[in-house]
Amino acid sequence: MRLDTFNALPVTEAVTRLTGCCASPEWAGALAAGRPYPDLDALLAQADAELAVLDGSEIDLALAGHPRIGERLDPDDATHASSQREQSGVATADPSVLAALAEGNRAYEERFGHVYLVCADGRSAEELLEVLRERLRHDPSTERRTVVAELARINEIRLRRLLE
């Protein structure tokens, strides 16, 4: 859709489209309320600004909207269509890499209490596994900052796709 079409959507439809990019209701509501945006750069800047002020519970809601890296997704499930596209580099991975990702996901969730979130777009399963192993060495506050930065990258990709 074009930006002018997005700017003209009813609020509830804009929020629905935005929660498809990021599952935080507060983030989506704030972005919808900030319309009209003069250009995509303004929308992206506001998306980052709104993400930066979310509290921990809203970040947790955003994370809950993401499936595990390497998890088999139902191809007919529209809620994970973006994730399927972004994780396409994992779909053909060697079974041993997928098993290592599954084990790493379990260790990550046990350590940090939420799904391992990484911008997977254009990355191989092997690369995502290496990033996971590196991030397991983070302390919780460093990892939280990393998660928010990764969420911002994913949001930008998804907003650009929404407004192609």
N, C-alpha and C positions, 0 to 999 in steps of 0.2 A: 504494500500500500504506500501511497505517497504521504509525505508529512502533512500536507494540507488536509488530506482525508483523515489522518490520525487526529489532527487538531480539532476536527469537526465531529468526531465520534461522541455519542452520549457517554457520560462519565462511566457508567457501569460497563459499557463495552470497552472503553479505553483501559479500565482497570483489569478487565478479563484478559485483554491482549497483553498488558504489561506483566501480569502474574505468570503468563506463559514464558516470559523472559526471566523473571525473578519471582520466586514464590512468597516474598515478603509483602503482605497486604499493605503495610505502612508505606513501603517504598513505592509500590504501584499507585496507591492513592495519592501520595504526594506528587508523583510525576504527572498523573492525570490532572490534578488540580492546578498544576503549573502551566498548563496549556493556555494559549497557543505558543508554540516555540517557533522562532523565526527561521531556524535552520537546524539541521541534524547535529551540528557541533554544540549548539545551545542545549539541545535535549541530552546529549551525552554528558555534557558538563554538569547539568542538573542531576542526572542519574548518579554520577559519582558523588556529588554533594549530598544527595539524599542517602546514599549508601553509607557515607562517612558518619552520619549522625544516628544511624540505627543502633538500638541497644542490643544486648546479647540475645534476648529472646526473639527479636525480629531476624537477627542473623541466623539463629537456629531454625526459624521457619523457612528462610531462604535456602538453607542447607538441606532441609527435609524435602525440598522439591527436586533434589538431584539423586539419581540412582548411583549405585556403586560403580566405580570404574571396572569394566570387564564383566559386569553383570549382564546376563542374557535378558534382553528386553523384548517384550511382545511387539512385533512389528506393526500391529494394528492399534497399539496404545498411543493415541495422539498426544497424551500428556508428556510422553518422553520422546517425541519426534526430534526435538532439537538435540537431546542427549544422544540419540541414536546416530544422528548425522555427525555430531562432534566426536563421538567415540568410534567412528568407522574404522580407524586405524587399529582398533582392538579386535574387531570382528573376525579377522583372519589370523589372529595370533596363534602361535604354537600352544598346545594344551599345557605344556609345562609353565609357560609364561602366565597363562590364565590362572593356573593353580597358584602360582606365586603371588599374583595380584589378589586373588581371593584371600590368601593367608595374610598378605600385607594389609588388606582392607580390615580384616578382623583385628589385627594388632593395632592398627591406627585407631579404629573405633573404641577399642578398649582403653587406649592411652588418652585419647582426646575427647571421647564421648559424642562424636558425630562422624558423618561420612567424610571420607577423604575426597576433598574437592580440589580439582585441578583443571585448568583450561586444557582440554584434551584435543581441541580442534587442530587437525593436521599433524598429530603426534602418534608415534607408534606405541604399541603395548610395551615394548622393551624400554622405551624412553619414559613412559608413565610409571613403570615399575621402578626405575632408577630414581625418579623424582620422589616417589613414595618412600623409598628406603632412606633418602636424604632427609625427608621431612619428619620421619619417625625420630630423628635425632634432635628435633627442635624442642625447646621448652614450650609450655602451653601459651605463654604470651606472644612469643615469636610466631608460633603456629597460627594463632588467632589473627595476627596481622597479615600473615601470608594468605590465609583463607579469604580474608576480606579483599585483598589485592586480586586473588584468582577470581573471586566472585565478580569484581568490577570488570575484569577482562571478559568473562563469559557474558555478562550483561551487555557490554558494548557489542560483542559479536551478534548477540541475539537481537538487540535493538536495530543494528544495521540491517539484519536479515528481515526484520519486521517491516522496515521502511524502505526496502529495495524498490 
